Amino acid sequence: MSDPIDTPAAAPATATTTGPAPDLRARAAGLDATDGLAGLRARFALPEGVVYLDGNSLGALPAGVPDALADVARRQWGELLIRSWDESAWWTAPERIGDRLAPLVGAAPGQVVVGDSTSVNLFKALVGAARLAGPGRTRLLVDAATFPTDGYIAESAARMTGLTVTPVDPSHAAAAFDADTAVVLLNHVDYRTGRLHDLPALTRAARAAGAVTVWDLCHSAGALPVDLDAHGVDLAVGCTYKYLNGGPGAPAYLYIAERHQQDFDSPLPGWNGHAEPFAMTPGFVPAEGARRGRVGTPDILSMLALEAALDAWAGVGIADVRAKSLALTDFFLECVAAYVPAGRVESVTPAAHAERGSQVSLRTDDARAVMAELISRGVVGDFRAPDVLRFGFTPLYVGFADAERAARTLGHIFG
Ligand SMILES: Cc1ncc(COP(=O)(O)O)c(C=O)c1O
């Protein structure tokens, strides 16, 4: 499958046309029939009759997870008990699963460690980044539209490290990078609008200014190529419960580029990140590699659910996932334009492929009630205050007929 990232969108981003619906159902069926990824849906346990467009919030259940979890609980925990820390390789799960996840974000092995929440990893990354930047720089630049937790954690990290937070518009952030900039924290995809930011160019510009970059990949990992190593990203964090389908509260991850690992000084130096955890010595000596990003005892049940969930990616190329994601969101916008009366919704997601993540956000009056009605009719997206309907397209289990039905149902609600 070719990767059309840079081609302009075929559909208008704003739904303005009505009139006789073209035969979109037949088009959807044809697109599903030729979709090389369509068979992947069988790797997930999805309820019958539901169109699930909220995988950008909580990914669907991969079919192998319940049995894997039962084995972890019954055999590994119930029978082997404490022996499982070694015999079931529980102890090394954070690095092992980090290495399994690494190709999905374009990282070579040894740079990703899984554990804790995204918020906690942001804290480690931001304070670690400020320490890497060293003295003499005063500003921590933060995506002005960021998911709130990033802003809260950045404020605290800045206070602890003597920096001042400066909000920046990510689309024009490069103009703000200067010799005073210590750290730059940006979201790869905006959680509200679905806008994709230019990670390669922004990382290049930040590094040219001598700043340390921290990227939040929550809304891009598993949906599109990230290529952390190729673009020279310094540090990154992300969650695994969205496009990676790790389950509710699944552990997050921290990426520490190899060139920084020796100097990465975690503000949470727990015993799991110690070079010799079982030496039980009073002084902290950081472990080699990304393992120094660990803190305390890993949440094994969630972590091993995530490991089983990653089986759903066997043989899947992220470029193919991206191509299907763009085709799905193009088609959904086209269907919305055909089915929804003019002027009732407006897309706040960029039309240009190079600026679009894997969700479509539609602004409308009374968005909360409209989403509740959609859900009652079997189309599950979500609502973000004050007026945004979000529809996430996870190419592993969403098809073109789902996109058509979601838009048609939206049209009926406004009809
Ligand atoms: C962009 C972004 N960053 C951070 C978070 C918070 O992650 P956590 O609850 O794992 O700390 C979310 C949660 O949805 C998010 O969308």
The ligand as an SDF file (V2000), in Angstrom:
LIG
                    3D

 16 16  0  0  0  0  0  0  0  0999 V2000
   -2.1220   13.6770   25.0870 C   0  0  0  0  0  0  0  0  0  0  0  0
   -2.2930   13.0310   26.4320 C   0  0  0  0  0  0  0  0  0  0  0  0
   -1.3160   13.1440   27.3430 N   0  0  0  0  0  0  0  0  0  0  0  0
   -1.4430   12.6070   28.5680 C   0  0  0  0  0  0  0  0  0  0  0  0
   -2.5650   11.8960   28.9240 C   0  0  0  0  0  0  0  0  0  0  0  0
   -2.7100   11.3690   30.3340 C   0  0  0  0  0  0  0  0  0  0  0  0
   -2.1990   10.1290   30.4940 O   0  0  0  0  0  0  0  0  0  0  0  0
   -2.1830    9.3560   31.9010 P   0  0  0  0  0  0  0  0  0  0  0  0
   -3.5870    9.3670   32.4040 O   0  0  0  0  0  0  0  0  0  0  0  0
   -1.6710    7.9910   31.5030 O   0  0  0  0  0  0  0  0  0  0  0  0
   -1.2570   10.0440   32.8100 O   0  0  0  0  0  0  0  0  0  0  0  0
   -3.5930   11.7170   27.9920 C   0  0  0  0  0  0  0  0  0  0  0  0
   -4.7880   10.9290   28.3380 C   0  0  0  0  0  0  0  0  0  0  0  0
   -5.7310   10.7610   27.6070 O   0  0  0  0  0  0  0  0  0  0  0  0
   -3.4600   12.3160   26.7220 C   0  0  0  0  0  0  0  0  0  0  0  0
   -4.4170   12.2050   25.8010 O   0  0  0  0  0  0  0  0  0  0  0  0
  1  2  1  0
  2  3  1  0
  2 15  2  0
  3  4  2  0
  4  5  1  0
  5  6  1  0
  5 12  2  0
  6  7  1  0
  7  8  1  0
  8  9  2  0
  8 10  1  0
  8 11  1  0
 12 13  1  0
 12 15  1  0
 13 14  2  0
 15 16  1  0
M  END
$$$$
